[in-house]
């Protein structure tokens, strides 16, 4: 762990941040400016102070390793907020819960398992009283000088005639953790089993302390579970209501029963596979009218963003939605490079895409970042000889929908007036982008998260 922490400490100096200079997003390495970050000093203390143990042989200096809990803050910042992963918050909460149980377990070992003398007197020989105990794994508490004690099934009678439980401790010290964890789980699950008992006032105080925080932990766990269930059930009810409303509308407008049942099957498959986020592959095999309705409900808002598609009539946009294709690309991958002549227009359904260009020195420079509902390739998607003016790379997991010109060119031939209007608007945009250099934002890029070429 020290080696991993040292590598992470050195890598912090090579962190790259984005700064805005003259309306551009430029990467800049932090380098020595990292010394202004308080987290760097926390990492340094967690590395240096434990080394004092090598000279003083005092293991209390090892407690400064707890400073590395800062990694939970880093995980929440990079994965929960930056990467926007839906599972990362639950992983973080599970890790916090496991860490709390581990801390409580280590606390019980510290308060109850490190006493040189057992809190209550016991007979020196208990082998004949506890025949059910395996003494190859358990020993008398006085024989080991410490250890996490557990009670036995058989009771003993002291010199005054009182019946009291007998106790044994693990023979090997690593097994103390199992006994201590058993006690913490008994408190957490509110189980009334006297397997592990608090025998001194110090242990009783610690039990009260742990019980109090365990109740808070239970409340927090129930709040997370209720919130997850409420959101899931609420979305499911809303989804079912919308499906039933759609089916009622279809039936009232004379759609046949078999087609209505097919719609229900598709809707159920959408929820079962992707929880309503996107359409399954089977939808692409649906009848044209059904596929058009489903794709329109999911993707038509993308055609409202680009100025080239925004002016198209609604009947044309509904048919154009049925020609969408979908692809998911992982972070750090190149979608298209500057100069590529793919006749494709891309729309960002979910995720973030970086927009790069090549400067006069031949080096790549980050110009901007496109977000959800952004778009790029409007010019190259219509003109076969027009290449992309920028390179586009995925910053996060990106869900893209795209239009290939060869896949919807027949629509343009069927509507000559729409084709004339579309190419007329795009030609003006193409002329405008040709007049401007890379360093100046074009008119088509004034919209948040957009890009034309």
Residue, then its C-alpha position, 0 to 999 in steps of 0.5 A: x500500500x505504501x508503494x501505491x500511495x507513493x506512486x499516486x503522490x508522484x503522479x499528482x505533479x503530472x495532473x493536467x487541468x483545463x484553463x480558458x484562455x481567449x475563449x479556448x480550453x487549454x490543458x496545463x500541467x500543474x507541476x509545482x503548483x500542486x504544492x498549493x493543494x492541501x491534499x498533497x500535504x495530507x498524502x505526504x504526512x501519511x507517507x512520512x510519519x509512519x517511517x518514524x516507527x523504524x527508529x522509535x519502534x512505536x507503532x502509534x505513528x502508524x495511525x497517521x495512515x488514516x489520513x489516506x481516507x482522503x481517497x474516499x473524497x478523491x473517489x467521490x470527486x472523480x467517479x461520482x461527480x466527474x465520471x458520473x457513474x451510476x454505480x460509483x455512489x453505491x460502491x462508495x457507500x458500501x465501502x464506507x459501511x465496511x470501513x466503519x465495521x472494520x473500525x468498530x472491530x479494531x476498537x473492540x480489540x483495542x479496548x477489550x483484547x489487550x488487557x494483561x489481566x483478565x477482568x474476572x477470576x477464572x479457575x486455572x484449569x477449565x478443560x474438564x468443565x468445557x468438553x465442547x471446546x477445541x483446545x487446539x484453537x482456544x486457550x485459558x485467558x491467563x495462558x495468553x496474556x490478552x485476547x478477545x474472550x468468548x463465553x462457552x456453553x458450559x457454566x462453572x461454579x465459583x467458591x461461593x457457589x455462584x454459577x458463572x459462564x466460562x471464557x476462552x480466548x483464541x490461541x492465535x492473535x489473528x483470530x481475535x479479529x473474528x471474535x471481535x467482528x462477531x461481537x460488532x455484528x451481534x450489536x449491528x443485527x441486535x441479536x441477543x446471544x451472549x457469545x461475546x460479553x462486555x466484562x469491564x466498565x471500559x468495555x461497557x462504555x465502548x459497547x454503548x458508544x458503538x451501539x449509538x453509532x450503529x443505530x445511526x448507521x442503520x438509519x443511514x442504510x435504511x434511508x439509502x435503501x428507501x431512496x433507491x426503492x422510491x426512485x425506482x418504483x416512482x420511475x416504474x409507475x410513471x413508465x407504466x402509466x405512459x405505456x398504458x396511455x400510449x396503448x389507450x391512444x392507439x386503441x382509440x384511434x383504431x390500431x389493430x389489437x395485434x399491433x397494440x400487443x406488439x407495442x406492449x412487448x416492445x415497451x416491456x423489453x425496453x424497461x427490462x433491458x435498459x430501464x427505459x434509457x434507450x431502445x433495444x436492438x429488436x426495435x430496429x426490426x419493428x414495423x416502420x410506423x411503430x419504429x417511427x413513433x418510438x424513435x421520435x419519442x426518444x430522439x427527436x429533441x436532438x434535431x431541435x438543437x442544430x440550426x440546419x435541422x431545426x427548420x425542417x418540417x415536423x413530418x420530415x423530422x419524424x421520418x428522419x428519427x427512424x433512420x437514427x443508429x446508436x453506438x456506445x464508446x468508452x472514455x479516451x477513444x477517438x470518434x473522428x479525426x480532423x480531415x476524415x470525410x465520413x458523411x455522418x452527423x453525430x448527436x450526443x445522447x449522453x456523455x461528454x466529448x472533447x473537441x480538439x484542433x491542430x494549431x500551426x505548430x502541428x500540436x493538438x489543442x483542446x478547444x471545448x467540451x461537448x455535453x449531453x444533447x450536443x452535436x457535431x458533423x452537421x456540414x460533413x454529414x451532408x457534403x461528401x467532399x467535406x471533411x471534419x474540421x476538428x477531432x473528437x474524443x470521448x471524455x466519459x462513456x458516450x452514448x451517441x446516435x448518428x445519421x449516415x447520409x447513405x441511410x437517409x438520402x432517399x428521404x431527401x430525394x422524396x422531398x425536393x423542397x426540404x432538400x433545397x432548404x436543408x442544403x441552403x442553410x448548410x451552405x451558408x453555415x459552411x461558408x461562414x465556417x470557412x471564413x473563420x480560423x480555428x482560434x475564433x468560435x464560429x456562429x454555429x458554436x455559440x450554442x452550448x455543447x455544439x459543433x458543426x464540423 
